[in-house]
Amino acid sequence: MKYLHIYTPGGTHYACLMRNGNVVKYGQHRFPEDHSTWKIAGLERIKAFNNLEFIPLERIPELLKSGEPLKFKNGKPRFTVRDVDHGTARVWCNWNIRGVSKLWISDTIE
């Protein structure tokens, strides 16, 4: 089973299943893999003038292989997360705290 791991500049670690986006880890909290109330839909690339470009979950492996930096030259996050929580689509704002500072895929939840 593959997991997508996301670290925010604020230090929070999230993990979700690559097959369906179910969030299975948030900080020290763990969730059952079969729950479907909170999902990661993908990433938002932060572009000029705060425009966003959606990158669906299934395209994240391509993004990682491309080697595109996760941060701008000034150190601020280049990506943030789009999730769906209880049916409501959200984009994580305040990118200095909730942006993406680290991103990887692994076979373990840790």
Biopython code that builds the backbone (N, CA, C, O; Angstrom):
import numpy as np
from Bio.PDB.StructureBuilder import StructureBuilder

atoms = [
    (1, "MET", "N", (0.840, -1.158, 0.000)),
    (1, "MET", "CA", (0.000, 0.000, 0.000)),
    (1, "MET", "C", (0.899, 1.239, 0.000)),
    (1, "MET", "O", (1.896, 1.291, 0.720)),
    (2, "LYS", "N", (0.542, 2.224, -0.805)),
    (2, "LYS", "CA", (1.330, 3.451, -0.921)),
    (2, "LYS", "C", (0.664, 4.585, -0.148)),
    (2, "LYS", "O", (-0.559, 4.731, -0.153)),
    (3, "TYR", "N", (1.500, 5.385, 0.519)),
    (3, "TYR", "CA", (1.039, 6.528, 1.296)),
    (3, "TYR", "C", (1.725, 7.793, 0.805)),
    (3, "TYR", "O", (2.925, 7.794, 0.528)),
    (4, "LEU", "N", (0.961, 8.859, 0.699)),
    (4, "LEU", "CA", (1.516, 10.174, 0.416)),
    (4, "LEU", "C", (1.727, 10.875, 1.746)),
    (4, "LEU", "O", (0.813, 10.947, 2.568)),
    (5, "HIS", "N", (2.924, 11.390, 1.958)),
    (5, "HIS", "CA", (3.264, 12.096, 3.198)),
    (5, "HIS", "C", (3.447, 13.575, 2.890)),
    (5, "HIS", "O", (4.093, 13.949, 1.911)),
    (6, "ILE", "N", (2.866, 14.403, 3.743)),
    (6, "ILE", "CA", (2.959, 15.851, 3.593)),
    (6, "ILE", "C", (3.395, 16.436, 4.931)),
    (6, "ILE", "O", (2.794, 16.159, 5.969)),
    (7, "TYR", "N", (4.438, 17.240, 4.893)),
    (7, "TYR", "CA", (4.832, 18.037, 6.060)),
    (7, "TYR", "C", (4.555, 19.494, 5.743)),
    (7, "TYR", "O", (4.815, 19.958, 4.633)),
    (8, "THR", "N", (4.025, 20.215, 6.725)),
    (8, "THR", "CA", (3.767, 21.639, 6.566)),
    (8, "THR", "C", (4.901, 22.435, 7.213)),
    (8, "THR", "O", (5.630, 21.897, 8.047)),
    (9, "PRO", "N", (5.060, 23.707, 6.841)),
    (9, "PRO", "CA", (6.080, 24.529, 7.506)),
    (9, "PRO", "C", (5.861, 24.629, 9.017)),
    (9, "PRO", "O", (6.806, 24.859, 9.772)),
    (10, "GLY", "N", (4.608, 24.454, 9.454)),
    (10, "GLY", "CA", (4.310, 24.463, 10.883)),
    (10, "GLY", "C", (4.719, 23.190, 11.598)),
    (10, "GLY", "O", (4.622, 23.112, 12.822)),
    (11, "GLY", "N", (5.183, 22.173, 10.844)),
    (11, "GLY", "CA", (5.689, 20.941, 11.438)),
    (11, "GLY", "C", (4.693, 19.807, 11.550)),
    (11, "GLY", "O", (5.013, 18.774, 12.139)),
    (12, "THR", "N", (3.492, 19.962, 11.006)),
    (12, "THR", "CA", (2.491, 18.903, 11.095)),
    (12, "THR", "C", (2.699, 17.883, 9.975)),
    (12, "THR", "O", (2.937, 18.247, 8.824)),
    (13, "HIS", "N", (2.606, 16.602, 10.333)),
    (13, "HIS", "CA", (2.770, 15.502, 9.384)),
    (13, "HIS", "C", (1.406, 14.909, 9.070)),
    (13, "HIS", "O", (0.665, 14.519, 9.972)),
    (14, "TYR", "N", (1.080, 14.844, 7.780)),
    (14, "TYR", "CA", (-0.148, 14.221, 7.300)),
    (14, "TYR", "C", (0.245, 13.038, 6.418)),
    (14, "TYR", "O", (1.272, 13.081, 5.741)),
    (15, "ALA", "N", (-0.565, 11.989, 6.426)),
    (15, "ALA", "CA", (-0.370, 10.866, 5.505)),
    (15, "ALA", "C", (-1.732, 10.451, 4.982)),
    (15, "ALA", "O", (-2.712, 10.410, 5.727)),
    (16, "CYS", "N", (-1.785, 10.142, 3.681)),
    (16, "CYS", "CA", (-3.040, 9.670, 3.088)),
    (16, "CYS", "C", (-2.742, 8.506, 2.156)),
    (16, "CYS", "O", (-1.620, 8.344, 1.676)),
    (17, "LEU", "N", (-3.761, 7.704, 1.911)),
    (17, "LEU", "CA", (-3.635, 6.585, 0.982)),
    (17, "LEU", "C", (-3.582, 7.117, -0.448)),
    (17, "LEU", "O", (-4.401, 7.956, -0.821)),
    (18, "MET", "N", (-2.643, 6.647, -1.242)),
    (18, "MET", "CA", (-2.542, 7.093, -2.630)),
    (18, "MET", "C", (-3.722, 6.599, -3.472)),
    (18, "MET", "O", (-4.094, 7.247, -4.451)),
    (19, "ARG", "N", (-4.308, 5.471, -3.105)),
    (19, "ARG", "CA", (-5.368, 4.905, -3.951)),
    (19, "ARG", "C", (-6.671, 5.690, -3.879)),
    (19, "ARG", "O", (-7.426, 5.715, -4.851)),
    (20, "ASN", "N", (-6.952, 6.336, -2.736)),
    (20, "ASN", "CA", (-8.235, 7.041, -2.623)),
    (20, "ASN", "C", (-8.160, 8.364, -1.863)),
    (20, "ASN", "O", (-9.169, 9.062, -1.761)),
    (21, "GLY", "N", (-7.006, 8.723, -1.333)),
    (21, "GLY", "CA", (-6.841, 9.999, -0.653)),
    (21, "GLY", "C", (-7.271, 10.038, 0.797)),
    (21, "GLY", "O", (-7.148, 11.083, 1.435)),
    (22, "ASN", "N", (-7.776, 8.932, 1.350)),
    (22, "ASN", "CA", (-8.208, 8.933, 2.758)),
    (22, "ASN", "C", (-7.048, 9.321, 3.671)),
    (22, "ASN", "O", (-5.972, 8.726, 3.613)),
    (23, "VAL", "N", (-7.281, 10.324, 4.513)),
    (23, "VAL", "CA", (-6.261, 10.739, 5.484)),
    (23, "VAL", "C", (-6.199, 9.680, 6.579)),
    (23, "VAL", "O", (-7.210, 9.357, 7.201)),
    (24, "VAL", "N", (-5.008, 9.148, 6.807)),
    (24, "VAL", "CA", (-4.830, 8.104, 7.818)),
    (24, "VAL", "C", (-3.938, 8.570, 8.967)),
    (24, "VAL", "O", (-3.834, 7.895, 9.991)),
    (25, "LYS", "N", (-3.293, 9.730, 8.794)),
    (25, "LYS", "CA", (-2.458, 10.266, 9.872)),
    (25, "LYS", "C", (-2.505, 11.786, 9.825)),
    (25, "LYS", "O", (-2.398, 12.403, 8.765)),
    (26, "TYR", "N", (-2.668, 12.369, 11.013)),
    (26, "TYR", "CA", (-2.642, 13.819, 11.185)),
    (26, "TYR", "C", (-1.910, 14.081, 12.492)),
    (26, "TYR", "O", (-2.455, 13.829, 13.567)),
    (27, "GLY", "N", (-0.683, 14.582, 12.413)),
    (27, "GLY", "CA", (0.124, 14.743, 13.623)),
    (27, "GLY", "C", (0.312, 13.390, 14.285)),
    (27, "GLY", "O", (0.805, 12.455, 13.655)),
    (28, "GLN", "N", (-0.074, 13.276, 15.544)),
    (28, "GLN", "CA", (0.027, 12.012, 16.270)),
    (28, "GLN", "C", (-1.241, 11.160, 16.162)),
    (28, "GLN", "O", (-1.280, 10.040, 16.671)),
    (29, "HIS", "N", (-2.259, 11.677, 15.513)),
    (29, "HIS", "CA", (-3.542, 10.967, 15.402)),
    (29, "HIS", "C", (-3.533, 10.011, 14.211)),
    (29, "HIS", "O", (-2.976, 10.311, 13.155)),
    (30, "ARG", "N", (-4.159, 8.859, 14.407)),
    (30, "ARG", "CA", (-4.319, 7.878, 13.331)),
    (30, "ARG", "C", (-5.798, 7.652, 13.083)),
    (30, "ARG", "O", (-6.610, 7.712, 14.006)),
    (31, "PHE", "N", (-6.143, 7.390, 11.823)),
    (31, "PHE", "CA", (-7.525, 7.130, 11.432)),
    (31, "PHE", "C", (-7.589, 5.803, 10.693)),
    (31, "PHE", "O", (-6.606, 5.397, 10.072)),
    (32, "PRO", "N", (-8.756, 5.104, 10.750)),
    (32, "PRO", "CA", (-8.886, 3.850, 9.995)),
    (32, "PRO", "C", (-8.752, 4.116, 8.497)),
    (32, "PRO", "O", (-9.192, 5.150, 7.993)),
    (33, "GLU", "N", (-8.139, 3.167, 7.798)),
    (33, "GLU", "CA", (-7.913, 3.343, 6.363)),
    (33, "GLU", "C", (-9.196, 3.338, 5.548)),
    (33, "GLU", "O", (-9.214, 3.847, 4.427)),
    (34, "ASP", "N", (-10.266, 2.774, 6.088)),
    (34, "ASP", "CA", (-11.496, 2.681, 5.309)),
    (34, "ASP", "C", (-12.464, 3.842, 5.558)),
    (34, "ASP", "O", (-13.551, 3.871, 4.979)),
    (35, "HIS", "N", (-12.083, 4.797, 6.410)),
    (35, "HIS", "CA", (-12.982, 5.932, 6.620)),
    (35, "HIS", "C", (-12.946, 6.811, 5.371)),
    (35, "HIS", "O", (-11.965, 6.792, 4.627)),
    (36, "SER", "N", (-13.996, 7.569, 5.141)),
    (36, "SER", "CA", (-14.012, 8.387, 3.928)),
    (36, "SER", "C", (-14.505, 9.804, 4.210)),
    (36, "SER", "O", (-15.010, 10.471, 3.306)),
    (37, "THR", "N", (-14.367, 10.269, 5.442)),
    (37, "THR", "CA", (-14.870, 11.606, 5.766)),
    (37, "THR", "C", (-13.846, 12.704, 5.482)),
    (37, "THR", "O", (-14.224, 13.863, 5.313)),
    (38, "TRP", "N", (-12.555, 12.362, 5.427)),
    (38, "TRP", "CA", (-11.526, 13.369, 5.167)),
    (38, "TRP", "C", (-10.565, 12.803, 4.139)),
    (38, "TRP", "O", (-9.922, 11.781, 4.381)),
    (39, "LYS", "N", (-10.464, 13.461, 2.996)),
    (39, "LYS", "CA", (-9.618, 12.997, 1.898)),
    (39, "LYS", "C", (-8.745, 14.124, 1.388)),
    (39, "LYS", "O", (-9.142, 15.289, 1.405)),
    (40, "ILE", "N", (-7.559, 13.773, 0.937)),
    (40, "ILE", "CA", (-6.713, 14.709, 0.214)),
    (40, "ILE", "C", (-7.076, 14.557, -1.261)),
    (40, "ILE", "O", (-6.959, 13.468, -1.824)),
    (41, "ALA", "N", (-7.515, 15.649, -1.884)),
    (41, "ALA", "CA", (-7.888, 15.610, -3.304)),
    (41, "ALA", "C", (-6.674, 15.831, -4.197)),
    (41, "ALA", "O", (-6.627, 15.327, -5.320)),
    (42, "GLY", "N", (-5.696, 16.579, -3.704)),
    (42, "GLY", "CA", (-4.504, 16.877, -4.487)),
    (42, "GLY", "C", (-3.811, 18.110, -3.936)),
    (42, "GLY", "O", (-4.018, 18.509, -2.790)),
    (43, "LEU", "N", (-2.988, 18.698, -4.781)),
    (43, "LEU", "CA", (-2.249, 19.898, -4.397)),
    (43, "LEU", "C", (-2.699, 21.079, -5.247)),
    (43, "LEU", "O", (-3.275, 20.910, -6.322)),
    (44, "GLU", "N", (-2.432, 22.250, -4.753)),
    (44, "GLU", "CA", (-2.624, 23.480, -5.516)),
    (44, "GLU", "C", (-1.255, 24.123, -5.676)),
    (44, "GLU", "O", (-0.576, 24.411, -4.690)),
    (45, "ARG", "N", (-0.850, 24.347, -6.929)),
    (45, "ARG", "CA", (0.401, 25.061, -7.203)),
    (45, "ARG", "C", (0.088, 26.550, -7.103)),
    (45, "ARG", "O", (-0.827, 27.038, -7.766)),
    (46, "ILE", "N", (0.836, 27.266, -6.288)),
    (46, "ILE", "CA", (0.630, 28.696, -6.098)),
    (46, "ILE", "C", (1.378, 29.421, -7.215)),
    (46, "ILE", "O", (2.596, 29.304, -7.354)),
    (47, "LYS", "N", (0.620, 30.164, -7.999)),
    (47, "LYS", "CA", (1.187, 30.858, -9.157)),
    (47, "LYS", "C", (1.166, 32.367, -8.921)),
    (47, "LYS", "O", (0.810, 32.833, -7.838)),
    (48, "ALA", "N", (1.547, 33.113, -9.936)),
    (48, "ALA", "CA", (1.592, 34.577, -9.827)),
    (48, "ALA", "C", (0.229, 35.134, -9.426)),
    (48, "ALA", "O", (-0.813, 34.612, -9.821)),
    (49, "PHE", "N", (0.259, 36.182, -8.650)),
    (49, "PHE", "CA", (-0.944, 36.878, -8.188)),
    (49, "PHE", "C", (-1.890, 35.959, -7.419)),
    (49, "PHE", "O", (-3.107, 36.137, -7.459)),
    (50, "ASN", "N", (-1.319, 34.967, -6.715)),
    (50, "ASN", "CA", (-2.071, 34.013, -5.898)),
    (50, "ASN", "C", (-3.077, 33.186, -6.694)),
    (50, "ASN", "O", (-4.048, 32.684, -6.129)),
    (51, "ASN", "N", (-2.854, 33.041, -8.000)),
    (51, "ASN", "CA", (-3.660, 32.105, -8.781)),
    (51, "ASN", "C", (-3.219, 30.692, -8.414)),
    (51, "ASN", "O", (-2.065, 30.468, -8.047)),
    (52, "LEU", "N", (-4.140, 29.753, -8.517)),
    (52, "LEU", "CA", (-3.853, 28.370, -8.147)),
    (52, "LEU", "C", (-4.054, 27.446, -9.333)),
    (52, "LEU", "O", (-4.923, 27.682, -10.173)),
    (53, "GLU", "N", (-3.251, 26.396, -9.402)),
    (53, "GLU", "CA", (-3.392, 25.350, -10.425)),
    (53, "GLU", "C", (-3.536, 24.016, -9.699)),
    (53, "GLU", "O", (-2.640, 23.609, -8.961)),
    (54, "PHE", "N", (-4.662, 23.339, -9.909)),
    (54, "PHE", "CA", (-4.935, 22.083, -9.214)),
    (54, "PHE", "C", (-4.139, 20.937, -9.823)),
    (54, "PHE", "O", (-4.080, 20.779, -11.043)),
    (55, "ILE", "N", (-3.526, 20.139, -8.949)),
    (55, "ILE", "CA", (-2.808, 18.922, -9.341)),
    (55, "ILE", "C", (-3.481, 17.771, -8.603)),
    (55, "ILE", "O", (-3.312, 17.638, -7.391)),
    (56, "PRO", "N", (-4.250, 16.930, -9.319)),
    (56, "PRO", "CA", (-4.959, 15.841, -8.641)),
    (56, "PRO", "C", (-3.990, 14.828, -8.013)),
    (56, "PRO", "O", (-2.833, 14.708, -8.416)),
    (57, "LEU", "N", (-4.498, 14.118, -7.028)),
    (57, "LEU", "CA", (-3.701, 13.139, -6.280)),
    (57, "LEU", "C", (-2.953, 12.176, -7.203)),
    (57, "LEU", "O", (-1.787, 11.865, -6.957)),
    (58, "GLU", "N", (-3.607, 11.706, -8.253)),
    (58, "GLU", "CA", (-2.964, 10.717, -9.129)),
    (58, "GLU", "C", (-1.812, 11.298, -9.945)),
    (58, "GLU", "O", (-1.027, 10.530, -10.502)),
    (59, "ARG", "N", (-1.680, 12.615, -10.039)),
    (59, "ARG", "CA", (-0.566, 13.235, -10.772)),
    (59, "ARG", "C", (0.599, 13.623, -9.868)),
    (59, "ARG", "O", (1.622, 14.097, -10.363)),
    (60, "ILE", "N", (0.471, 13.436, -8.562)),
    (60, "ILE", "CA", (1.543, 13.819, -7.642)),
    (60, "ILE", "C", (2.822, 13.000, -7.872)),
    (60, "ILE", "O", (3.910, 13.568, -7.776)),
    (61, "PRO", "N", (2.747, 11.694, -8.169)),
    (61, "PRO", "CA", (4.005, 10.985, -8.466)),
    (61, "PRO", "C", (4.777, 11.615, -9.630)),
    (61, "PRO", "O", (6.006, 11.678, -9.589)),
    (62, "GLU", "N", (4.071, 12.083, -10.671)),
    (62, "GLU", "CA", (4.730, 12.768, -11.793)),
    (62, "GLU", "C", (5.425, 14.039, -11.309)),
    (62, "GLU", "O", (6.551, 14.337, -11.709)),
    (63, "LEU", "N", (4.742, 14.779, -10.446)),
    (63, "LEU", "CA", (5.302, 16.017, -9.906)),
    (63, "LEU", "C", (6.593, 15.724, -9.141)),
    (63, "LEU", "O", (7.587, 16.432, -9.299)),
    (64, "LEU", "N", (6.575, 14.685, -8.317)),
    (64, "LEU", "CA", (7.765, 14.328, -7.548)),
    (64, "LEU", "C", (8.918, 13.917, -8.468)),
    (64, "LEU", "O", (10.069, 14.277, -8.221)),
    (65, "LYS", "N", (8.609, 13.165, -9.525)),
    (65, "LYS", "CA", (9.654, 12.736, -10.463)),
    (65, "LYS", "C", (10.234, 13.906, -11.243)),
    (65, "LYS", "O", (11.395, 13.869, -11.650)),
    (66, "SER", "N", (9.426, 14.952, -11.453)),
    (66, "SER", "CA", (9.892, 16.104, -12.236)),
    (66, "SER", "C", (10.978, 16.890, -11.513)),
    (66, "SER", "O", (11.746, 17.611, -12.150)),
    (67, "GLY", "N", (11.050, 16.761, -10.196)),
    (67, "GLY", "CA", (12.058, 17.478, -9.435)),
    (67, "GLY", "C", (11.737, 18.951, -9.212)),
    (67, "GLY", "O", (12.600, 19.711, -8.775)),
    (68, "GLU", "N", (10.503, 19.363, -9.508)),
    (68, "GLU", "CA", (10.126, 20.758, -9.279)),
    (68, "GLU", "C", (10.284, 21.081, -7.802)),
    (68, "GLU", "O", (9.819, 20.322, -6.951)),
    (69, "PRO", "N", (10.940, 22.209, -7.480)),
    (69, "PRO", "CA", (11.126, 22.561, -6.071)),
    (69, "PRO", "C", (9.799, 22.800, -5.365)),
    (69, "PRO", "O", (8.847, 23.294, -5.971)),
    (70, "LEU", "N", (9.736, 22.450, -4.091)),
    (70, "LEU", "CA", (8.525, 22.656, -3.297)),
    (70, "LEU", "C", (8.433, 24.074, -2.749)),
    (70, "LEU", "O", (7.392, 24.480, -2.233)),
    (71, "LYS", "N", (9.533, 24.831, -2.863)),
    (71, "LYS", "CA", (9.555, 26.189, -2.323)),
    (71, "LYS", "C", (10.014, 27.176, -3.393)),
    (71, "LYS", "O", (10.744, 26.822, -4.319)),
    (72, "PHE", "N", (9.566, 28.420, -3.243)),
    (72, "PHE", "CA", (10.066, 29.502, -4.080)),
    (72, "PHE", "C", (11.469, 29.888, -3.612)),
    (72, "PHE", "O", (11.929, 29.421, -2.569)),
    (73, "LYS", "N", (12.144, 30.738, -4.382)),
    (73, "LYS", "CA", (13.497, 31.176, -4.013)),
    (73, "LYS", "C", (13.535, 31.856, -2.652)),
    (73, "LYS", "O", (14.551, 31.800, -1.960)),
    (74, "ASN", "N", (12.428, 32.503, -2.259)),
    (74, "ASN", "CA", (12.393, 33.195, -0.967)),
    (74, "ASN", "C", (12.082, 32.250, 0.195)),
    (74, "ASN", "O", (11.979, 32.692, 1.339)),
    (75, "GLY", "N", (11.930, 30.940, -0.091)),
    (75, "GLY", "CA", (11.711, 29.948, 0.955)),
    (75, "GLY", "C", (10.249, 29.667, 1.275)),
    (75, "GLY", "O", (9.952, 28.778, 2.074)),
    (76, "LYS", "N", (9.332, 30.415, 0.661)),
    (76, "LYS", "CA", (7.903, 30.189, 0.930)),
    (76, "LYS", "C", (7.393, 29.006, 0.111)),
    (76, "LYS", "O", (7.909, 28.740, -0.975)),
    (77, "PRO", "N", (6.384, 28.291, 0.620)),
    (77, "PRO", "CA", (5.867, 27.115, -0.089)),
    (77, "PRO", "C", (5.307, 27.454, -1.472)),
    (77, "PRO", "O", (4.648, 28.476, -1.659)),
    (78, "ARG", "N", (5.585, 26.572, -2.433)),
    (78, "ARG", "CA", (5.078, 26.701, -3.792)),
    (78, "ARG", "C", (3.751, 25.941, -3.949)),
    (78, "ARG", "O", (3.026, 26.150, -4.922)),
    (79, "PHE", "N", (3.438, 25.059, -2.988)),
    (79, "PHE", "CA", (2.234, 24.233, -3.060)),
    (79, "PHE", "C", (1.470, 24.287, -1.748)),
    (79, "PHE", "O", (2.049, 24.497, -0.682)),
    (80, "THR", "N", (0.181, 24.097, -1.843)),
    (80, "THR", "CA", (-0.664, 23.885, -0.683)),
    (80, "THR", "C", (-1.588, 22.709, -1.004)),
    (80, "THR", "O", (-1.496, 22.133, -2.088)),
    (81, "VAL", "N", (-2.461, 22.354, -0.091)),
    (81, "VAL", "CA", (-3.276, 21.144, -0.226)),
    (81, "VAL", "C", (-4.733, 21.502, -0.478)),
    (81, "VAL", "O", (-5.256, 22.463, 0.087)),
    (82, "ARG", "N", (-5.381, 20.718, -1.333)),
    (82, "ARG", "CA", (-6.837, 20.765, -1.473)),
    (82, "ARG", "C", (-7.361, 19.468, -0.878)),
    (82, "ARG", "O", (-6.939, 18.381, -1.272)),
    (83, "ASP", "N", (-8.288, 19.587, 0.080)),
    (83, "ASP", "CA", (-8.870, 18.393, 0.679)),
    (83, "ASP", "C", (-10.391, 18.466, 0.618)),
    (83, "ASP", "O", (-10.966, 19.482, 0.229)),
    (84, "VAL", "N", (-11.024, 17.369, 1.010)),
    (84, "VAL", "CA", (-12.483, 17.288, 1.110)),
    (84, "VAL", "C", (-12.787, 16.737, 2.495)),
    (84, "VAL", "O", (-12.430, 15.604, 2.818)),
    (85, "ASP", "N", (-13.448, 17.551, 3.306)),
    (85, "ASP", "CA", (-13.752, 17.170, 4.682)),
    (85, "ASP", "C", (-15.269, 17.153, 4.852)),
    (85, "ASP", "O", (-15.921, 18.194, 4.772)),
    (86, "HIS", "N", (-15.821, 15.974, 5.086)),
    (86, "HIS", "CA", (-17.272, 15.800, 5.234)),
    (86, "HIS", "C", (-18.023, 16.408, 4.050)),
    (86, "HIS", "O", (-19.074, 17.023, 4.229)),
    (87, "GLY", "N", (-17.480, 16.232, 2.832)),
    (87, "GLY", "CA", (-18.141, 16.698, 1.624)),
    (87, "GLY", "C", (-17.829, 18.128, 1.225)),
    (87, "GLY", "O", (-18.274, 18.570, 0.166)),
    (88, "THR", "N", (-17.081, 18.868, 2.034)),
    (88, "THR", "CA", (-16.747, 20.252, 1.719)),
    (88, "THR", "C", (-15.326, 20.335, 1.186)),
    (88, "THR", "O", (-14.378, 19.953, 1.872)),
    (89, "ALA", "N", (-15.175, 20.834, -0.040)),
    (89, "ALA", "CA", (-13.846, 21.014, -0.628)),
    (89, "ALA", "C", (-13.203, 22.251, -0.024)),
    (89, "ALA", "O", (-13.837, 23.298, 0.104)),
    (90, "ARG", "N", (-11.917, 22.115, 0.351)),
    (90, "ARG", "CA", (-11.195, 23.225, 0.976)),
    (90, "ARG", "C", (-9.799, 23.344, 0.380)),
    (90, "ARG", "O", (-9.228, 22.364, -0.100)),
    (91, "VAL", "N", (-9.260, 24.559, 0.417)),
    (91, "VAL", "CA", (-7.859, 24.802, 0.079)),
    (91, "VAL", "C", (-7.208, 25.347, 1.336)),
    (91, "VAL", "O", (-7.698, 26.305, 1.935)),
    (92, "TRP", "N", (-6.093, 24.730, 1.736)),
    (92, "TRP", "CA", (-5.415, 25.170, 2.946)),
    (92, "TRP", "C", (-4.751, 26.511, 2.682)),
    (92, "TRP", "O", (-3.863, 26.615, 1.836)),
    (93, "CYS", "N", (-5.175, 27.521, 3.397)),
    (93, "CYS", "CA", (-4.599, 28.863, 3.238)),
    (93, "CYS", "C", (-3.566, 29.111, 4.329)),
    (93, "CYS", "O", (-3.167, 28.184, 5.034)),
    (94, "ASN", "N", (-3.135, 30.356, 4.468)),
    (94, "ASN", "CA", (-2.012, 30.720, 5.317)),
    (94, "ASN", "C", (-0.844, 29.787, 4.989)),
    (94, "ASN", "O", (-0.395, 28.999, 5.821)),
    (95, "TRP", "N", (-0.376, 29.905, 3.761)),
    (95, "TRP", "CA", (0.600, 28.978, 3.198)),
    (95, "TRP", "C", (1.910, 28.946, 3.959)),
    (95, "TRP", "O", (2.644, 27.962, 3.869)),
    (96, "ASN", "N", (2.225, 29.991, 4.705)),
    (96, "ASN", "CA", (3.468, 29.979, 5.479)),
    (96, "ASN", "C", (3.420, 28.956, 6.603)),
    (96, "ASN", "O", (4.464, 28.514, 7.083)),
    (97, "ILE", "N", (2.213, 28.574, 7.028)),
    (97, "ILE", "CA", (2.059, 27.568, 8.080)),
    (97, "ILE", "C", (1.515, 26.264, 7.511)),
    (97, "ILE", "O", (1.948, 25.188, 7.922)),
    (98, "ARG", "N", (0.568, 26.338, 6.567)),
    (98, "ARG", "CA", (-0.110, 25.148, 6.054)),
    (98, "ARG", "C", (0.259, 24.789, 4.621)),
    (98, "ARG", "O", (-0.408, 23.956, 4.008)),
    (99, "GLY", "N", (1.293, 25.393, 4.084)),
    (99, "GLY", "CA", (1.754, 24.993, 2.760)),
    (99, "GLY", "C", (2.446, 23.639, 2.839)),
    (99, "GLY", "O", (2.382, 22.966, 3.869)),
    (100, "VAL", "N", (3.100, 23.241, 1.770)),
    (100, "VAL", "CA", (3.806, 21.958, 1.723)),
    (100, "VAL", "C", (5.301, 22.235, 1.802)),
    (100, "VAL", "O", (5.865, 22.890, 0.926)),
    (101, "SER", "N", (5.945, 21.730, 2.862)),
    (101, "SER", "CA", (7.393, 21.899, 2.969)),
    (101, "SER", "C", (8.142, 20.626, 2.586)),
    (101, "SER", "O", (9.267, 20.698, 2.092)),
    (102, "LYS", "N", (7.532, 19.459, 2.809)),
    (102, "LYS", "CA", (8.109, 18.175, 2.410)),
    (102, "LYS", "C", (6.987, 17.309, 1.849)),
    (102, "LYS", "O", (5.843, 17.384, 2.297)),
    (103, "LEU", "N", (7.328, 16.500, 0.876)),
    (103, "LEU", "CA", (6.334, 15.671, 0.194)),
    (103, "LEU", "C", (7.040, 14.421, -0.333)),
    (103, "LEU", "O", (8.045, 14.526, -1.036)),
    (104, "TRP", "N", (6.515, 13.232, 0.005)),
    (104, "TRP", "CA", (7.079, 11.993, -0.505)),
    (104, "TRP", "C", (6.036, 10.885, -0.453)),
    (104, "TRP", "O", (5.004, 11.008, 0.207)),
    (105, "ILE", "N", (6.327, 9.811, -1.159)),
    (105, "ILE", "CA", (5.468, 8.626, -1.191)),
    (105, "ILE", "C", (6.269, 7.461, -0.618)),
    (105, "ILE", "O", (7.443, 7.285, -0.946)),
    (106, "SER", "N", (5.628, 6.667, 0.242)),
    (106, "SER", "CA", (6.319, 5.507, 0.820)),
    (106, "SER", "C", (5.345, 4.354, 1.000)),
    (106, "SER", "O", (4.145, 4.486, 0.761)),
    (107, "ASP", "N", (5.889, 3.223, 1.424)),
    (107, "ASP", "CA", (5.087, 2.028, 1.681)),
    (107, "ASP", "C", (4.633, 1.933, 3.130)),
    (107, "ASP", "O", (3.879, 1.028, 3.486)),
    (108, "THR", "N", (5.085, 2.860, 3.966)),
    (108, "THR", "CA", (4.703, 2.830, 5.383)),
    (108, "THR", "C", (4.022, 4.124, 5.770)),
    (108, "THR", "O", (4.180, 5.148, 5.105)),
    (109, "ILE", "N", (3.262, 4.071, 6.857)),
    (109, "ILE", "CA", (2.513, 5.234, 7.318)),
    (109, "ILE", "C", (3.410, 6.229, 8.061)),
    (109, "ILE", "O", (3.039, 7.393, 8.217)),
    (110, "GLU", "N", (4.554, 5.797, 8.508)),
    (110, "GLU", "CA", (5.468, 6.688, 9.269)),
    (110, "GLU", "C", (6.428, 7.384, 8.352)),
    (110, "GLU", "O", (7.263, 8.165, 8.810)),
]
sb = StructureBuilder()
sb.init_structure("model")
sb.init_model(0)
sb.init_chain("A")
sb.init_seg("    ")
for serial, (resi, resn, name, xyz) in enumerate(atoms, 1):
    if name == "N":
        sb.init_residue(resn, " ", resi, " ")
    sb.init_atom(name, np.array(xyz, "f"), 0.0, 1.0, " ", f" {name:<3s}", serial, name[0])
structure = sb.get_structure()
